[in-house]
């Protein structure tokens, strides 16, 4: 699956858009973090000036699969995301 690339800055949405989408979909973020509350978290990452993406930290490959299943797309409601194993 083609998720996880680092997109060029001009392809990232505005940070305000990212914040709004995260706010609008707190239930989904909650669902992701509840897979393993101590070991999974979703963070808004402002990588470029005024542009953002989501960073999703996870512990196991099994949980990564569950996260991808919940998101079910290459973006989180239009926001690019990257996964990091911690």
Protein Blocks (a to p, Z undefined) as FASTA:
>chain_A
ZZhiacdfklpccfklmmmmmmmmmmmmmmmmmmmmmlgccddddfbghiacdddddfbf
klmmmmmmmnopabeehiacddddZZ
